[in-house]
Amino acid sequence: MSQLKVFNSYTRQKEVFKSIVDGHVGMYVCGPTVSGESHLGHARPYITFDIIYRYLMHLGNKVRYVRNITDAGHFEEEGREAEDKISKKAVIEKLEPMELVQKYTNLFHWAMLQFNNVEPNIEPTATGHIVEQLNMIEKIIEDGYAYVVNGSVYFDVKKYAETHEYGKLSGRKIDDLLETTRELEGQDEKRNKQDFALWKAAPPEHIMRWKSPWGEGFPGWHIECSAMATKYLGHEFDIHGGGMDLQFPHHESEIAQSTICNGHAPVRYWLHNNMITINGRKMGKSYNNQIMLTQMFSGDHPLLEKGYSPMTIRFFILQTHYRSTLDFGNEALLAAEKGLKRLWEAYETLQKLPATDNATPADAELDEKVKKLTGEFEEFMNDDFNTAKVLANMFELVPVINGIKDKHIAANAMSASTFALLKSSFKTYLEDILGMRSENETNNGKLDGVMQLVIDMRKEARGKKDYATSDKIRNQLLEMGIVLKDEKGGEMSYSFE
């Protein structure tokens, strides 16, 4: 049996995976910002780390999978003005911030269910861990790596870099950061341009605010993940995951904060999935090519020729290694849809084929080929979770399965043990590890109904130029079993952009 190797973004090389505690794995993955509906870019990381979670458990590990919900925070993104997306969107939609958060958290959970993703063991929220964040900030100040200005607290990156490798994960040099960091609002109170906010003083109009030793304010974006990961996984844990776009500044800042608080680096293995492009172009609001997940399912987007099922999207994502760029286009999605149909039909055929009892194969060459192709499933997954190669081998086995069904290949061509291996390996890897399931099981009518309601909601919102949802649509959702509650447990309206 080969050893599991993972590509560690921090060291930029494949390493044999060895958990801190044998048989136990702690994994933290950065979750969604629930200020709006989840888009296509959210599908890749959560499907990727669902596969990793499944495979680690398949290897016999007990895994604690923590994936947070970002429902508050000061978002200081590279090259953009700082903003709190939750507060900003709550004002636009005329909702209480926590009402907005609950609405889009529910929609995110629904989308993950369509993809057949296993739920994480713990799903903490930023607002539920303000105390832990305050404690962490106080420790960083006490150790001399943060300073207070006008009720805000900033991490001193320059001082940290004097004794630590700031920028190693993202490959950035501190001197370059000093030269290239843009002047953004509020930076005049920082000692250095590249310093980042741990806590921000809340202006009078700011909705979400908490008391702190430095005055009323709200937490920085980066500190929330450090606080929650430490609380649930300890001062050092095995895997931290997320998209490559989070390497800087988010994950770089997490490393700095946690290192000061805990006295050492927080994570053994940093795993990052690559980005999604659409027709060769990076996905983003400025390109007008962001596709929401509900739009992917319904086809209600000008870039889509039709809607694609959650299993087709999952299958398409798994056909490319998670560290490679993935380009979405109608031709590629149609090909994935066709390929999935062919593979799943062969799988269902295989499960129905009767077992043989011959100890010796009638076709030794075919027998060896099948054993080799199925044996490589594990080898490929142990090579940094290479789902693309696993699926390629499955497709090589499809003609064998169909040949037995059509009687072009004798039923006793393989030994009974090889046939049993083929049958069990297909089920284990296709269903249990890759997380695929029947299209009929996924789309039981409720998905189509929800998609039509989504289209109706968008039309209604565009027509009224606001985010109100009619009682009729809300009641239809409730009749379909989609029960939405606000933070007080009461019934909540539902709307889409």
PyMOL commands that set and color helices and strands:
alter all, ss='L'
color gray80, all
select helices_A, chain A and resi 40-58+85-93+97-114+127-142+157-163+174-180+187-189+221-233+244-262+285-287+293-298+310-318+330-352+364-382+387-405+416-433+439-442+446-464+471-479
alter helices_A, ss='H'
color red, helices_A
select strands_A, chain A and resi 5-8+13-16+24-29+62-67+146-149+152-155+196-201+217-219+237-243+267-273+276-278+281-282+326-328
alter strands_A, ss='S'
color yellow, strands_A
deselect
rebuild
show_as cartoon
